[in-house]
Amino acid sequence: MAERRLRVGVLMGGRSGEHEVSLQSARSVLANLNPDKYEVTQIGITHDGLWLVGENVLEALLADDVTALQEAVLLPEPTRQSLYGIVAQGGQQVLSELTGLDVIFPVLHGTFGEDGTLQGLLELADLAYVGAGVLGSALGMDKGVFKDVMRANGIPVLESVVALCSEIEQDMPQVIQQAEKLAAYPLFVKPANLGSSVGITKCWNRSDLTEGLLEAMRYDRRVLIERGIEAREIEVSVMGNDDPMVSVPGEILPSREFYSYESKYIDGTSGLLIPAPLPPEIIQRVQEYALKAYRAIDCAGMARVDFLLDKNHQGRAGEGLYLGELNTIPGFTQISMYPKLWEASGLSYTALLDKLVELAVSRKAQRDRLVRRYRRED
């Protein structure tokens, strides 16, 4: 008797400024999931947060025409590990079971997908899912708190300060003064909880800084201001649960002033050097810091870890190397660094997806062994 295929729900889209990036990643994931191993259900989430299923969900979202799709819902309790459709019946809306689910593969970047909120829902539903848990997702997503955790673990990061949007609105001059005390220009301004370079501004003067703060606060209630350096951009991929492994490093050659949203996803003009031309001691330090950061936030499944290597202060022992970010749901397009680095390390895109699903199932089995009810032993 043939073994039943795993029922995998691929989540895409989402309520985030990275909605369109998610769709690009989902296209590649869907094209490379082995149909002999997986029964795949496409689950789309609109900009407004509506969950939808049906034929060709990805294409419907890309075309911005979801009229032929059906509303769906995942219940946050552990006895019904199924996806339900919402149907009209007798003048009411009722739930109708569509399919059981074994594993959720979230291809959701940014808010409400990568920040721990979705992971909390999946924990309540008692489903296996690819990627980090609630804690690792939340810590990886919040740039300000993440940097504090890195500093506490002796991992070098650039000087930074976090400002609330309410502080910017009430006293912009004070926020600017605080930022200018941090370091000389250039400064980078970023939404604290977003990725894919959305909302990021490189600021060369006070006017740029003002505009950058206003831009970043459109996307999050907290804004990170960080010292800018002339740097090489180095990335590594990490995969695993309790015993993670790390890929060879790669280097980004930005076509613009920095690795912007446009150069990542629109014009595709940035170059990639894989493996990165680095001395062995720098490669070792990058890989060590990546694994240390991964463990420090209790990450699981996968992450891409980004570094900055100061062009003007590169020491052979790692001086001038700074950890920038850890992305718990990295880009999965065919040109994204995460799969490309694993390919260069000997793991094909399809084999990578297989491994990530295996890790999700293994982590769920580990959770299932935990005791959920205390019984006093007399």
C-alpha positions as CSV (number, residue, x, y, z in Angstrom):
1,M,0.0,0.0,0.0
2,A,1.4,3.4,-1.1
3,E,2.2,5.8,1.7
4,R,-0.2,8.7,1.9
5,R,1.2,12.0,0.7
6,L,1.7,14.7,3.3
7,R,-1.0,17.4,3.1
8,V,0.9,20.7,2.9
9,G,-0.8,24.1,3.0
10,V,1.2,26.8,1.3
11,L,0.3,30.2,2.8
12,M,1.0,33.3,0.6
13,G,0.2,37.0,0.3
14,G,-0.7,38.5,3.6
15,R,-1.4,41.8,5.4
16,S,2.0,43.2,4.9
17,G,4.0,45.6,2.7
18,E,5.8,42.5,1.5
19,H,2.6,40.9,0.1
20,E,3.9,41.0,-3.5
21,V,7.3,39.6,-2.5
22,S,5.5,36.7,-0.8
23,L,3.7,35.9,-4.1
24,Q,7.0,35.7,-5.9
25,S,8.5,33.4,-3.3
26,A,5.3,31.2,-3.3
27,R,5.5,30.7,-7.1
28,S,9.0,29.1,-6.7
29,V,8.0,27.0,-3.7
30,L,4.9,25.7,-5.4
31,A,6.9,24.9,-8.6
32,N,9.5,22.9,-6.6
33,L,7.4,20.9,-4.0
34,N,7.5,17.3,-5.1
35,P,4.0,16.3,-6.1
36,D,4.8,12.6,-5.4
37,K,5.4,13.5,-1.8
38,Y,2.9,16.3,-1.1
39,E,-0.7,17.0,-1.6
40,V,-0.5,20.8,-1.8
41,T,-3.3,23.3,-1.0
42,Q,-2.7,26.9,-1.9
43,I,-4.0,29.3,0.7
44,G,-4.0,33.0,-0.2
45,I,-4.3,35.9,2.2
46,T,-5.4,39.2,0.8
47,H,-4.0,42.6,1.8
48,D,-7.1,42.9,4.0
49,G,-6.4,39.6,5.7
50,L,-9.1,37.5,4.0
51,W,-8.1,33.8,3.7
52,L,-9.0,32.3,0.3
53,V,-8.8,28.9,-1.4
54,G,-9.7,27.5,-4.8
55,E,-8.2,26.9,-8.2
56,N,-4.9,28.8,-9.0
57,V,-4.9,31.0,-5.8
58,L,-1.5,32.4,-6.7
59,E,-2.6,33.6,-10.1
60,A,-5.8,35.1,-8.7
61,L,-3.8,37.1,-6.2
62,L,-1.3,38.2,-8.8
63,A,-4.1,39.3,-11.1
64,D,-5.9,41.0,-8.1
65,D,-9.1,39.2,-9.1
66,V,-10.2,36.8,-6.3
67,T,-13.9,36.7,-7.2
68,A,-13.7,33.0,-8.1
69,L,-12.1,32.0,-4.8
70,Q,-13.8,30.8,-1.7
71,E,-13.3,32.2,1.8
72,A,-11.6,29.9,4.2
73,V,-10.6,29.7,7.9
74,L,-8.2,27.7,10.1
75,L,-9.7,27.2,13.6
76,P,-7.3,27.9,16.5
77,E,-8.0,24.7,18.4
78,P,-6.3,21.3,18.3
79,T,-9.1,18.9,17.6
80,R,-9.8,20.0,14.0
81,Q,-6.6,20.2,12.0
82,S,-8.4,21.1,8.9
83,L,-9.0,24.0,6.6
84,Y,-12.7,25.0,6.4
85,G,-14.5,26.8,3.7
86,I,-17.2,29.4,4.5
87,V,-20.4,28.7,2.6
88,A,-23.9,30.2,2.5
89,Q,-26.6,27.8,3.8
90,G,-30.1,28.7,4.7
91,G,-29.4,32.4,4.9
92,Q,-26.4,31.8,7.2
93,Q,-22.7,31.3,6.8
94,V,-21.5,27.9,7.9
95,L,-18.2,26.0,7.9
96,S,-17.6,23.1,5.6
97,E,-14.4,21.0,5.9
98,L,-12.2,21.3,2.8
99,T,-9.1,19.3,3.6
100,G,-7.1,18.0,6.5
101,L,-3.6,19.5,6.9
102,D,-0.4,17.9,8.1
103,V,2.1,20.8,7.6
104,I,1.7,24.5,6.9
105,F,4.5,26.1,4.8
106,P,4.2,29.9,5.4
107,V,5.7,31.9,2.6
108,L,4.6,35.1,4.3
109,H,7.2,37.8,4.7
110,G,6.8,40.6,7.2
111,T,3.9,41.6,9.5
112,F,1.3,38.9,10.4
113,G,3.4,36.2,8.8
114,E,6.9,36.3,10.0
115,D,6.5,38.1,13.4
116,G,5.1,35.3,15.5
117,T,1.4,36.1,15.1
118,L,0.7,33.4,12.5
119,Q,2.9,31.0,14.5
120,G,0.7,31.6,17.5
121,L,-2.3,30.6,15.5
122,L,-0.6,27.4,14.2
123,E,0.5,26.5,17.7
124,L,-3.1,26.8,18.9
125,A,-4.3,24.7,16.0
126,D,-1.6,22.1,16.9
127,L,-0.2,22.0,13.4
128,A,3.3,21.3,12.2
129,Y,4.7,24.3,10.4
130,V,7.9,25.3,8.6
131,G,10.1,27.8,10.3
132,A,10.7,29.4,13.7
133,G,8.2,29.4,16.6
134,V,6.5,32.3,18.2
135,L,9.6,33.5,20.2
136,G,12.1,33.1,17.4
137,S,9.8,34.7,14.8
138,A,9.1,37.7,17.0
139,L,12.7,38.3,18.0
140,G,14.0,37.9,14.5
141,M,11.4,40.3,13.2
142,D,11.9,43.2,15.6
143,K,15.1,44.9,14.6
144,G,15.4,46.9,17.8
145,V,14.9,44.0,20.3
146,F,17.0,41.7,18.0
147,K,20.0,44.0,18.3
148,D,19.6,44.1,22.1
149,V,19.7,40.3,22.2
150,M,22.7,40.2,19.9
151,R,24.6,42.7,22.2
152,A,23.7,40.6,25.2
153,N,25.3,37.6,23.5
154,G,28.5,39.3,22.5
155,I,27.6,39.5,18.7
156,P,28.7,42.8,17.1
157,V,26.0,45.0,15.7
158,L,26.0,48.6,14.6
159,E,25.0,51.4,16.9
160,S,21.3,52.1,16.8
161,V,18.4,53.8,18.5
162,V,14.6,53.1,18.4
163,A,12.0,55.8,18.2
164,L,8.3,55.5,18.6
165,C,6.1,57.0,15.9
166,S,4.3,59.0,18.7
167,E,7.7,60.5,19.6
168,I,8.4,61.4,16.0
169,E,5.0,63.0,15.7
170,Q,5.2,65.0,18.9
171,D,8.8,66.1,18.8
172,M,10.6,65.5,15.5
173,P,13.5,67.8,16.4
174,Q,14.3,65.8,19.5
175,V,14.3,62.5,17.6
176,I,16.6,64.0,15.0
177,Q,18.9,65.3,17.7
178,Q,19.1,61.9,19.3
179,A,19.8,60.3,15.9
180,E,22.6,62.8,15.2
181,K,24.2,62.0,18.5
182,L,24.4,58.4,17.5
183,A,26.8,58.9,14.6
184,A,27.7,61.1,11.7
185,Y,25.8,60.8,8.5
186,P,25.0,58.6,6.6
187,L,22.3,57.1,8.8
188,F,19.8,54.4,7.9
189,V,16.2,54.6,8.9
190,K,14.0,51.4,8.9
191,P,10.6,50.3,10.1
192,A,11.4,48.1,13.2
193,N,9.2,45.3,12.0
194,L,9.5,44.8,8.3
195,G,11.9,43.2,5.8
196,S,12.7,43.1,2.0
197,S,14.1,46.7,2.4
198,V,10.6,48.1,2.5
199,G,10.5,51.6,4.0
200,I,14.3,51.9,4.4
201,T,16.0,55.2,3.6
202,K,19.7,56.0,3.5
203,C,20.0,59.5,4.9
204,W,22.9,61.8,4.1
205,N,21.6,64.9,5.9
206,R,18.9,66.2,8.2
207,S,16.4,66.7,5.4
208,D,16.9,63.0,4.3
209,L,16.5,62.0,7.9
210,T,13.2,63.8,8.3
211,E,11.8,62.2,5.1
212,G,13.2,58.8,6.1
213,L,11.5,58.9,9.5
214,L,8.1,59.9,7.9
215,E,8.5,57.0,5.4
216,A,9.4,54.4,8.0
217,M,6.6,55.3,10.3
218,R,4.1,54.5,7.6
219,Y,4.9,50.8,8.1
220,D,5.4,50.4,11.8
221,R,4.8,52.1,15.2
222,R,8.5,51.8,16.0
223,V,11.4,53.1,13.8
224,L,15.1,52.0,14.0
225,I,17.8,54.5,13.3
226,E,21.2,53.0,12.6
227,R,24.8,54.1,11.9
228,G,25.6,53.7,8.2
229,I,28.9,52.4,7.0
230,E,30.4,51.7,3.6
231,A,30.1,47.9,3.7
232,R,30.2,44.7,1.8
233,E,26.9,42.8,2.3
234,I,27.5,39.2,3.2
235,E,24.8,36.6,3.8
236,V,24.6,33.0,4.9
237,S,21.7,30.5,5.2
238,V,21.0,28.5,8.3
239,M,18.8,25.4,8.6
240,G,17.9,23.1,11.4
241,N,16.2,22.8,14.8
242,D,18.4,21.9,17.8
243,D,21.5,21.2,15.7
244,P,21.5,23.8,12.9
245,M,23.9,23.9,10.0
246,V,25.2,26.8,8.0
247,S,25.8,27.3,4.3
248,V,28.7,28.9,2.5
249,P,28.5,32.7,2.5
250,G,27.5,34.8,-0.4
251,E,28.0,38.4,-1.2
252,I,25.5,41.0,-2.6
253,L,26.7,43.5,-5.2
254,P,24.0,46.2,-5.0
255,S,23.2,48.0,-8.2
256,R,22.0,51.0,-6.1
257,E,23.3,52.7,-2.9
258,F,22.2,49.7,-0.9
259,Y,20.4,46.5,-1.5
260,S,17.0,48.1,-2.0
261,Y,13.5,46.6,-2.7
262,E,13.9,47.6,-6.3
263,S,17.3,46.0,-6.8
264,K,16.0,42.8,-5.0
265,Y,12.7,42.3,-6.7
266,I,12.0,44.7,-9.6
267,D,15.0,45.4,-11.8
268,G,17.0,42.4,-10.7
269,T,20.3,44.2,-11.4
270,S,22.2,43.4,-8.2
271,G,24.9,40.7,-8.5
272,L,25.5,37.7,-6.3
273,L,28.9,36.2,-5.6
274,I,28.6,32.6,-4.4
275,P,30.7,31.7,-2.6
276,A,31.8,35.2,-1.3
277,P,35.5,36.0,-1.9
278,L,36.5,36.2,1.8
279,P,39.5,35.0,3.8
280,P,39.0,31.7,5.7
281,E,39.0,33.5,9.1
282,I,36.2,35.9,8.1
283,I,34.1,33.0,6.7
284,Q,34.6,31.1,10.0
285,R,33.6,34.2,12.0
286,V,30.5,34.8,9.8
287,Q,29.3,31.2,10.2
288,E,30.0,31.2,13.9
289,Y,28.1,34.4,14.5
290,A,25.2,33.1,12.3
291,L,24.8,29.9,14.3
292,K,25.2,31.8,17.7
293,A,22.5,34.3,16.7
294,Y,20.2,31.5,15.5
295,R,20.4,29.7,18.8
296,A,20.2,32.9,20.8
297,I,16.7,33.7,19.6
298,D,15.6,30.0,19.6
299,C,15.2,29.9,15.9
300,A,14.1,26.8,14.1
301,G,13.7,25.5,10.6
302,M,15.4,28.1,8.6
303,A,16.9,31.6,8.5
304,R,19.0,33.9,6.4
305,V,21.5,35.9,8.4
306,D,22.8,39.1,6.9
307,F,26.2,40.8,7.8
308,L,27.9,44.0,7.0
309,L,31.7,44.0,6.5
310,D,33.1,47.5,6.8
311,K,35.2,48.2,3.7
312,N,37.3,50.8,5.6
313,H,37.9,48.7,8.8
314,Q,38.3,45.1,7.8
315,G,40.4,43.2,10.3
316,R,41.6,39.7,9.6
317,A,40.1,38.4,13.0
318,G,36.7,39.8,12.1
319,E,37.1,43.4,13.1
320,G,34.6,45.5,11.2
321,L,32.1,42.6,10.8
322,Y,28.6,43.4,12.0
323,L,25.5,41.2,12.1
324,G,22.6,43.1,10.5
325,E,19.5,41.0,10.5
326,L,18.2,37.4,10.8
327,N,15.3,36.7,8.5
328,T,13.2,33.7,9.7
329,I,11.2,33.5,6.5
330,P,13.7,34.5,3.8
331,G,13.0,35.1,0.2
332,F,12.4,31.9,-1.8
333,T,12.4,33.2,-5.4
334,Q,14.7,31.5,-7.8
335,I,17.1,34.4,-7.5
336,S,16.9,34.6,-3.7
337,M,20.1,34.1,-1.7
338,Y,18.6,31.5,0.7
339,P,18.0,28.7,-1.8
340,K,21.0,29.7,-3.9
341,L,23.4,29.4,-1.0
342,W,22.1,25.9,-0.2
343,E,22.5,25.0,-3.8
344,A,26.1,26.1,-3.7
345,S,26.4,24.0,-0.5
346,G,25.2,20.9,-2.3
347,L,21.4,20.9,-1.7
348,S,19.0,21.4,-4.5
349,Y,15.9,23.6,-4.2
350,T,13.6,20.6,-4.1
351,A,15.7,18.7,-1.6
352,L,15.8,21.9,0.5
353,L,12.0,22.1,0.6
354,D,11.9,18.4,1.6
355,K,14.3,19.0,4.5
356,L,12.3,22.0,5.7
357,V,9.1,20.0,5.8
358,E,11.0,17.2,7.7
359,L,12.2,19.7,10.2
360,A,8.6,21.0,10.7
361,V,7.3,17.5,11.3
362,S,10.2,16.7,13.7
363,R,9.6,19.9,15.7
364,K,5.9,19.1,16.0
365,A,6.8,15.6,17.3
366,Q,9.1,17.2,19.9
367,R,6.2,19.4,21.0
368,D,3.8,16.5,21.2
369,R,6.1,14.8,23.8
370,L,5.7,17.7,26.2
371,V,3.5,17.3,29.3
372,R,0.5,19.6,29.1
373,R,-1.2,18.7,32.3
374,Y,0.3,18.6,35.8
375,R,-0.7,15.6,37.9
376,R,0.5,15.6,41.5
377,E,2.1,12.4,42.5
378,D,1.4,11.5,46.2
